[in-house]
Amino acid sequence: MTYLVAGLLLFFGVVGAGAEYRHRTLAPALLVAPNRIRLLGARMVAYALAGLVIGALLLVVALALGLPLLASRPGPDLAGGDYLRAVGGGLVACALCAMLGVGAGSL
């Protein structure tokens, strides 16, 4: 599930960054902040935050559906640290994929 969300956020970043060229909104943005590196950094931070929010919402849904299913199956139980690593890794992956999408879309 996390890989699907991360892939969608990668696509979200590419489309979002590429849309500035298509809709010709890049020139006004560069007139306000003429430094391209600062503009790209601000865009990457904004998309990373959006990726974190979307990833957190979808991870809550995935855990709400998955934990009862895991509890009903026989086998070894996962520790709390395992769940924490899975959620933290998923959130980091979502934020990084959104940022990577912005970088690819800006190219």
N, C-alpha and C positions, 0 to 999 in steps of 0.2 A: 504494500500500500504506500509506503513512504517513497519508494522509487517512482511510482506513478505520479505522486504529488510533486516530487522534485522535478520530474520531466515536464510536467505541466507548468511549473513555475519557471523552468528554463525557457519554455516557449513563451510564457507571459512576459519575461524580461526582454526577449528578442523582439517581440511584437511591440511592446511598449517603447523601447528605445528606437526602433525603426520607424515608428509612427510619427516621431518628431520630424523626420526628413520628409515623409509623405505628406503630412499636413502643413508643412512649412512653419512650424512653431519653434524651430531651433534658433533662427536669427533673432527673434525677440528675447529669447532666453540668454543668448550670448551678449546682447546689448545690456541686459541687466547685470549679468556676471560674466565679464569678458574672458575670464580665465577658464579654458576648456577643461582643465584637469579638475578644478573645483566643481564645475558643473557635473562632470562625470562622477566624481566622488559623491556629491550630494544625491545624484540620481541612484547610485548604487546603494547608498545608505537607505534611501526611501524604499527601494524595491526589496532590500534585505528585511526591513521592518514589516513590509507587507507580506513577504514570504514567511516570516516568523508567525504572524497573526494567522494566516491561512493554514500553515502547517500545524499550529497549535490547535486550531478548531478541528481539523481533520484527524489529528492524533487523539483528541478527546473522543471523537466519534468512534475511531478504530478501537480504542481501549474499552469503551463502553460496550461495544459489540464483541470484542475478542476475549475479554477477561472471563465473562460467564462461559464462553465456549471452551476456554482452556481449563476452567475449574471442573467441568464435567468429564474431562478426559483423564484416563489413568496415566500415570507417569510421574517423573520427578517434577517437583514444583520449582518455579523460578523465584529467586530471592528478590527483595526490593531493589537492590542495586542493579539487577539485570533489567528490570523495568525502567529504572532511571536512566541507564545507559541507552536503552532503545529509544526512549523519548528524547533524550538530549541529542543523540546522534541524528534522529529524524529531524529535529528542529534545526540543527546545524546544516544538515544536507539541504533543507528547504531554503534557508537563507543564502547559502553559497550558490545554489543553482539559480536563484533569482538574480544574484549579483553577476554570475557568469553569463546569464542571458542578456543582461544589460550591456556587458562588455562586448559580447558577440554581436548584438544588435547595433551597437555604436560603430563597429567596424564596417 
